[in-house]
């Protein structure tokens, strides 16, 4: 194993140990301060985040976009700290008391015996979202990408297993045969759609701009007949909310590029109103979603825009 990986993992475990020694109010003060320092001194990926927020809100004033981005940076540091200490009773209560909308769609899909393709987006509270499935003992499979650091990769998998064993982690490279087996075993298969697959994806509109969306969700529906569901998660007034819905789809006569594109377009459209309502909780804000280039070299920020 590389020394770099060992050092990174050691730093991660040290941060987790340090946070667990502190009372929650102190952690919130520290993370708020780190968020401010990050926003003021080292706003990582600010050009990417600014371009993305401009895609979501094309007519919004420059100053208002920066206000949203500032909240996103503050949320990032706070959420990371709280997620790694999710085992704490006060935090885990967030999972136990989560406000759920549309769970009947999950129940109906599982009664149908074909499982469900459960699409979602990348929000800051993704680990709390995953923990909810374990807490409720729902047969769930999560498609994950292997992290570059094997120690950290194994650590976060162990973290998820702490909350139960009904959620299994499936590697993205496992392939369609394994994903179909999950559905055949009547499981909920979680797939994130807000990712960039320019070379291999299907071109769909996402906030009126073309996104190369992965074809897997659509292909799994066409090949298995499993329903396609959507889910979004966010924190509102200190409570975790998870909203489920079913994607209304026509009957497709054959597997075609048009059918794949239509399914993907219908599914991802459910996310847009939630992202617009809670943009500061959208983790993909910092990802190169719509293109790999074309981002501004710098984002102008005045004194008032940084500190107010």
C-alpha positions in Angstrom: 0.0 0.0 0.0 1.2 3.5 -0.8 2.5 5.7 2.1 0.3 8.5 0.8 -2.8 6.3 1.4 -1.7 5.4 4.9 -1.1 9.0 5.8 -4.4 10.1 4.4 -6.2 7.4 6.3 -4.3 8.2 9.5 -5.4 11.8 9.1 -9.0 10.7 8.6 -9.1 8.5 11.6 -7.4 11.2 13.7 -10.1 13.7 12.7 -12.8 11.2 13.6 -11.2 10.5 17.0 -10.8 14.2 17.7 -14.4 15.0 16.8 -15.7 12.2 19.0 -14.0 13.7 22.0 -15.8 16.9 21.6 -19.4 17.9 22.6 -21.7 18.6 19.6 -21.9 22.4 20.1 -18.1 22.7 20.0 -18.0 20.6 16.8 -20.5 23.0 15.2 -18.4 26.0 16.2 -15.3 24.4 14.8 -16.8 23.3 11.5 -18.5 26.7 11.1 -15.1 28.4 11.5 -13.4 26.0 9.1 -16.2 26.6 6.6 -15.6 30.3 6.8 -11.8 29.9 6.4 -12.3 27.7 3.4 -14.7 30.2 1.8 -12.5 33.2 2.5 -9.0 31.8 1.9 -9.3 28.6 -0.2 -12.6 28.1 -1.9 -11.8 24.8 -3.7 -13.4 24.4 -7.1 -15.1 27.8 -6.9 -15.1 28.2 -10.8 -16.8 24.8 -11.2 -19.3 25.5 -8.5 -20.0 29.0 -9.9 -20.5 27.7 -13.4 -22.9 25.0 -12.1 -24.9 27.4 -10.0 -25.2 29.6 -13.0 -26.6 26.7 -15.0 -29.2 26.1 -12.3 -30.0 29.8 -11.9 -29.1 31.5 -15.2 -30.9 34.7 -14.4 -29.7 35.1 -10.9 -27.5 38.1 -9.9 -23.8 37.5 -9.3 -24.0 38.5 -5.7 -26.9 36.1 -4.9 -25.0 33.2 -6.6 -22.1 33.9 -4.3 -24.4 33.9 -1.2 -25.6 30.4 -2.2 -22.0 29.2 -2.7 -20.9 30.6 0.6 -23.7 28.6 2.3 -22.6 25.5 0.4 -19.0 25.8 1.6 -20.2 26.2 5.2 -22.5 23.2 4.8 -19.8 21.1 3.3 -17.5 21.3 6.4 -20.4 20.9 8.8 -21.9 18.0 7.1 -18.6 16.1 6.7 -18.0 16.4 10.5 -21.5 15.3 11.4 -21.5 12.4 8.9 -18.3 10.8 10.4 -19.8 10.9 13.9 -23.3 9.7 12.7 -23.1 6.9 15.3 -23.7 9.4 18.1 -27.1 9.0 19.6 -28.0 12.7 19.1 -27.1 12.4 15.4 -28.5 9.0 14.8 -31.8 10.4 16.0 -31.9 12.2 12.7 -32.2 8.8 11.0 -34.8 7.5 13.5 -37.0 10.6 13.2 -36.5 11.2 9.4 -39.6 12.7 7.6 -40.4 10.3 4.8 -42.7 11.0 1.9 -43.8 8.4 -0.7 -42.6 5.2 1.1 -45.6 3.5 -0.3 -43.8 3.5 -3.7 -41.0 1.4 -2.1 -43.5 -1.0 -0.5 -45.4 -1.4 -3.7 -42.3 -2.1 -5.7 -41.1 -4.8 -3.3 -44.5 -6.4 -3.3 -44.2 -6.6 -7.1 -41.2 -9.0 -6.7 -39.0 -7.3 -9.3 -37.2 -4.9 -7.0 -36.8 -1.3 -8.1 -34.3 0.9 -9.8 -34.0 3.7 -7.2 -32.4 6.7 -8.7 -31.1 9.6 -6.6 -28.8 12.6 -6.7 -25.6 13.4 -4.8 -26.5 15.5 -1.7 -24.4 16.3 1.3 -26.3 14.0 3.6 -25.8 10.8 1.5 -24.4 8.7 4.4 -27.5 9.6 6.5 -29.7 8.6 3.5 -27.9 5.2 3.2 -28.2 4.7 7.0 -32.0 5.1 6.7 -32.3 2.0 4.6 -30.3 -0.1 7.0 -32.2 1.3 10.0 -35.5 0.2 8.4 -34.1 -3.2 7.3 -35.0 -2.6 3.6 -33.3 -4.9 1.1 -31.1 -2.4 -0.7 -28.1 -2.5 -3.0 -25.9 0.6 -3.4 -23.7 1.0 -6.5 -20.5 2.6 -5.4 -17.3 3.7 -7.1 -14.1 2.4 -5.4 -12.2 5.2 -3.7 -8.6 5.7 -4.7 -7.5 5.2 -1.1 -8.3 1.5 -0.2 -8.2 2.2 3.6 -10.7 5.0 3.4 -12.8 2.9 1.0 -13.0 0.1 3.5 -13.6 2.5 6.4 -16.8 4.0 4.9 -18.2 0.6 4.0 -17.7 -0.5 7.6 -19.4 2.7 8.7 -22.5 1.9 6.7 -22.5 -1.7 8.1 -22.7 -0.3 11.6 -26.3 0.7 11.1 -27.4 -2.7 9.8 -26.7 -5.3 7.1 -29.7 -4.9 4.8 -27.8 -2.5 2.6 -25.1 -4.1 0.5 -22.3 -2.2 -1.4 -21.9 -3.2 -5.0 -18.9 -2.0 -7.1 -19.7 -0.1 -10.2 -17.4 -2.3 -12.2 -19.4 -5.4 -11.2 -21.5 -4.9 -14.3 -25.0 -5.2 -15.5 -25.3 -9.0 -14.7 -24.7 -8.3 -11.0 -27.0 -5.3 -11.0 -29.8 -7.4 -12.6 -29.2 -10.1 -10.0 -29.9 -7.5 -7.3 -33.3 -6.7 -8.9 -34.1 -10.4 -9.4 -33.5 -10.8 -5.7 -36.2 -8.2 -5.1 -33.8 -5.4 -3.9 -33.9 -1.7 -4.2 -30.9 -0.8 -6.4 -29.7 2.8 -5.7 -28.1 4.6 -8.7 -27.1 8.2 -8.8 -27.9 10.0 -12.1 -26.2 13.4 -11.6 -22.9 12.4 -13.0 -21.0 13.1 -16.2 -20.7 10.2 -18.7 -20.0 12.3 -21.8 -18.3 9.5 -23.7 -20.8 6.7 -23.0 -23.9 8.3 -21.6 -27.2 9.3 -23.2 -27.5 13.1 -23.9 -30.4 14.4 -21.8 -31.5 17.9 -20.7 -30.6 18.8 -17.1 -31.4 22.4 -16.2 -31.7 23.1 -20.0 -28.2 22.0 -20.6 -27.1 18.6 -22.1 -25.8 16.1 -19.6 -24.2 12.8 -20.5 -26.3 10.6 -18.3 -25.4 6.9 -17.5 -27.6 4.5 -19.4 -27.7 1.8 -16.6 -31.0 2.8 -14.9 -32.9 2.8 -18.2 -31.3 -0.4 -19.4 -32.1 -2.2 -16.2 -35.8 -1.2 -16.4 -36.0 -2.2 -20.1 -34.4 -5.6 -19.5 -36.0 -6.5 -16.1 -39.3 -4.7 -16.0 -38.4 -3.3 -12.6 -40.1 0.0 -11.8 -38.0 3.2 -11.8 -38.3 5.3 -8.6 -36.7 8.6 -7.7 -35.5 9.8 -4.3 -34.2 13.1 -2.9 -32.9 13.8 0.6 -32.3 17.1 2.4 -32.3 18.6 5.8 -35.0 21.1 6.7 -35.4 22.7 10.1 -32.9 20.3 11.6 -34.8 17.2 10.3 -33.7 14.8 7.6 -36.3 14.5 4.8 -36.4 11.7 2.2 -38.9 12.0 -0.6 -39.7 9.0 -2.8 -41.7 9.0 -6.0 -42.4 6.7 -9.0 -41.4 7.7 -12.5 -44.4 7.4 -14.8 -43.2 5.5 -17.9 -45.0 4.3 -21.0 -44.6 0.7 -22.2 -41.5 0.5 -24.5 -41.7 -2.1 -27.2 -38.0 -2.6 -27.6 -34.6 -1.4 -26.3 -33.6 1.6 -28.3 -31.5 4.8 -27.7 -34.8 6.8 -27.8 -36.3 4.7 -25.0 -33.1 4.9 -22.9 -33.0 8.7 -23.4 -36.7 9.1 -22.5 -36.4 7.1 -19.3 -33.3 8.9 -18.2 -34.9 12.3 -19.0 -38.1 11.5 -17.0 -36.2 10.3 -14.0 -33.7 13.1 -13.6 -36.3 15.8 -14.1 -37.6 15.0 -10.6 -34.4 16.4 -9.0 -34.5 19.8 -10.5 -37.1 21.5 -8.1 -35.3 20.1 -5.0 -31.9 21.2 -6.2 -33.3 24.7 -6.9 -34.8 24.8 -3.4 -31.8 23.4 -1.6 -28.8 24.2 -3.8 -26.5 24.6 -0.8 -27.0 20.9 0.0 -26.2 19.6 -3.5 -22.8 17.9 -3.4 -22.5 17.7 -7.2 -22.3 21.4 -7.2 -18.6 20.9 -7.0 -18.4 18.3 -9.8 -17.8 18.9 -13.5 -21.2 17.8 -14.6 -21.9 19.2 -18.0 -18.4 19.5 -19.4 -14.8 18.9 -18.5 -13.7 22.5 -19.5 -15.2 25.9 -20.2 -15.0 27.1 -16.6 -13.9 30.6 -15.6 -10.3 30.9 -14.5 -11.4 33.0 -11.5 -14.6 34.2 -9.9 -14.6 37.9 -8.9 -15.4 38.4 -5.3 -15.5 41.7 -3.5 -15.1 42.3 0.3 -18.9 42.5 0.8 -19.5 39.4 -1.3 -17.0 37.4 0.8 -18.0 38.5 4.3 -21.7 39.4 4.0 
